[in-house]
Amino acid sequence: MPKHNTVLVNIVDTYFRDREFVYITHRINSYAVDPSVYFETSKIKNLRAFVVVSNDYKAKSNAEVEMLFSSKPFKIFDNLEDAVSWVKSSVLA
């Protein structure tokens, strides 16, 4: 399991053990993520969806590639308010 997934699994086990949650990443700075991490991340049973928030074209393009590796719902938003609204109305409603 990649190091970053181990950290995420530990956080889930500590804070979200008995609760469903959505992972929202607010990408203020553009960076790429190794898409293979989504194979392991998708195995987290109580993770309902994954959301990337960015208004940067390159960050959104990277997220579109990452989306292909996730078996969980995966959305991309321009701003945090729209992302949270979608989570509340569609995923955790």
N, C-alpha and C positions, 0 to 999 in steps of 0.2 A: 504494500500500500504506500503510495507517495506520501512524503512527509506532511504536506499541506492537508491531505485527507485525514491523517492521523490526528492533527490538531482539530479539524472540524468534528470528527467523530468524538473526540474528548469533550468538546464544547457541547455537542448534542447530548451526550450521556450525562453531563453535569447539569445543564440548564433546560433541556427540552425532552428529557427521557419519556415523559408521559403526555407530551403535547405535540400536535402537528405544528409545523412552522414552514415559512418560506424564506429562502436565502436571497436577500437583496444586496447586490454589490453596486455601490455608487462609484463609478469609475471617473473620478475627477481628472486623473492623469491617465493617459493612454498606455496600455500594456497588454501583452498577449499572455494567455494562460495555456499551458499544455493541455490540449483537449482530452487527453487520455485520463485526466483526473475525473472526468464526468462519468466514466464507467464505474468507478468506485463510489462517487458521490451519489449516483442514481440508486445505489443499493441501500441508502439510508431510508428506512421504511416510513418514518414520520416526516420526511422532507416532502412537502406537497408540490413545490415549484421552485424554479430558479429565475431570478430577475436581474437583468443588467440595466443600470441607469447611466446614460451618458448622452451628451449632445455632440460628441466628437465623432466624425464620420469614420475614422480609422478604428476607434474603439467599438463602434457598432458593427463594422465589417468583421472585426475579430470575433465579436460575440455571435455573429451569424454562423461562423464556422464552428465555434464551440457548441452551438445549439445542436448541431448534427450528431454530437457524441452523447447527448443527454436523453435518457428515456423518460425524464420528468418533463412536465410543461415548462417551457423556457420562453420568456418574453423579454423584449427590449423596449425601453422607454426613454424619452428625452429628458424627463424630470422625475424627481422623487415623488412628488405629489400624485402624479398619474399612476406610478407604480404601486404606491400604497393603496390608492383607490381601487385599482384592479384586484389586488390581493384581498382586500376587504369585501369586495362585491362578488368576486368570482371564485376565489380559491378557498378562503376561510369563512365564507358566508354560512 
